[in-house]
Amino acid sequence: MITLAIETSCDETSASVLENEKVMSNVISSQLFHTKFGGVVPEVASREHLKKITEITYEALKRSDKKLSDIELICATSGPGLIGALLIGLNFGKSLSAVLNVPFVPVNHIQAHLYSNFLSGQKAEFPFLGLIISGGHTLLILAEDFFKHKIIGSTVDDAAGEAYDKTAKLLGLEYPGGKQIDDNSKKGDKDFHKFPISHLKNNEFDFSFSGIKTAVLYFLRDIDYNNNDIKDEKLLYDICASFQETMVKTLFDKTLKAAKKFKVKNIAVSGGVSANSGLRERFYELKEKGYNVYFPDTEYSTDNAAMIGLTGYLKFIHSKNKEYYKLESLAQKAYPKLNYSEF
Amino acid sequence: MISNPGKLSEHVSRSPEETVLLGFEFAGKLSPGDTVGLAGELGTGKTQFVKGICDFFDVKDKVTSPTFNLVNEYRGSKIKINHFDLYRLKNISEFREIGFDHYNTDESICLIEWPGIAERYLNYNILKVTFDHGKTDSDRIISYPDF
């Protein structure tokens, strides 16, 4: 089965073609347009999605060596995300499906991150615990089988990726600077300073990352960091390493605790922050303790249409009511917020 | 909209919980159609204050930072709250294109973190709450015009 998938939930416009579970092409706007036009690409506007979506779709078809008439299934993100941006991709997908007379599958963006762990060489096995960490989301999900999952924890304030990016900004690094913190922390001492993290009483698997940026802020103020004309690189590396240690430890400890509580031996990490090398190293250590640890290829960790396509395809083949996707699914509306009842 | 703001009233919060309470109190003075700007550095309690406002309007949704999503919509029992964060936006045209005018209705209240761009867009017709660090690490000074 040949699937065409569209993703426009936030900054990225992306299209992908899959043959069954295999990705044939995965085109993401920031990559394509950066090389093509150079310079700055306005990121947030739905009008930008509208400008790019046709070209990106044709590029995805071209790279996969398929024609529009080869497509047998269309998938698009229906939420959560920015409403204006979502509407572009969702309506584009619906229209194509009506024109080509093929089924249409609306896909939940968060579920797609979870299934991005099925795109890489080593596929996750059920039951598994999914840790989804990105600029906009931080969730712990127990996945028992295909489309049988439940959210067991989430952030009560900032997302993990946001804590990275905002801390980077406090350190004078360019926003978004999560990757620079990761790179710098390799050269620093993680025991240089202990940044505290909030522990929540209501749900032991919820996260709170708002406090750590304040802790960094006060630390920088106390050492008068931003008034020093000459930046001490060693100091920057040590602060990055210490911050990273707290973040990685928090994400790791909660995930492991949940894995023990729910008695699962498979852990799948996804979302943009899953590209963090320090985090990968820490989780891979679990392999020696009898756990299977999965990370998506970095291409699939940030927002991309390939994960939407795979999730939609899996949803379709595991569905008992395939007729639903031939007409009724076209009534799916875009929704900005994560709906827990979907899980 | 608030037409003739009076003098600035200053409130000191000693903890995140107190900031939530101050937001709750503040919300009692708001009417549907109002737009509120929340200005202050990282970690001064803007999102906590929003939590208090949402509590007042009986929002059951989880209130989280909208930095990445740019806007979160919450449903209260009577009105809708649109929680914006313009931290990532560069100019007025981007602000217009995320659909502010579509969100800004007489049946909703718009709360805007990092409101610089919005203030210019709305010709400063916006109720501004400012957040500052206080004397001790846990103190926050929250000020807004009497209304």
Interface residues (C-beta under 8 A of the other chain):
Chain A: C10 P42 E43 V44 A45 S46 R47 P80 G81 L82 I83 G84 S134 G135 G136 S154 T155 V156 D157 D158 A159 G161 E162 D165 K166 K169 L170 Y175 S210 K213 T214 L217 Y218 P336 K337
Chain B: E41 L42 G43 T47 D61 K62 T64 S65 T67 F68 N69 L70 V71 N72 E73 R88 L89 S93 E94 E97 I98 G99 H102 D137
